[in-house]
Amino acid sequence: MRSALYETANMLLKLKETNPSAGSGNAVNNFARFVTMLIIFVLVLLLTYYTTRFVAGTKKGSMSSGNMELLESLPLGAGKYLQLLRIGSRYVVVAVTKEHVELITELSSDEYIKSTAAEGGSFKEILLNRMKGGIGALKGENDKEGSDE
């Protein structure tokens, strides 16, 4: 076995001596390798993107079934959430922790206000709509909400 390895190593050395560019590679081969690796990288990124979208879509689909739907979830801390659920025609707010789920309140359908994101607006559209009047407009809205006018 040792002699077979020795003969193979000798053959590779002879090949390298007869064709010096075979071992080091030339510019065309290096460029082709670069382009190939770049294409593979882009394909992996695209595959990751579409896989993430698929998984998110199936998870969202599993969050609603017939008469029950998770409408909103607000993280309050490590493992603590405030969630708004639609159960039939009722809307309930529950506090969820790792060990416990507690009913906070029940909302009437009049009290439930759909968020802008639920109406189909993208994050970019929502942000642009909120920023149309500038940062001062956002501060002004908050001031008006707290006043007695």
Long-range contacts (C-beta under 8 A, 24 or more apart in sequence): 71-118, 72-115, 84-112
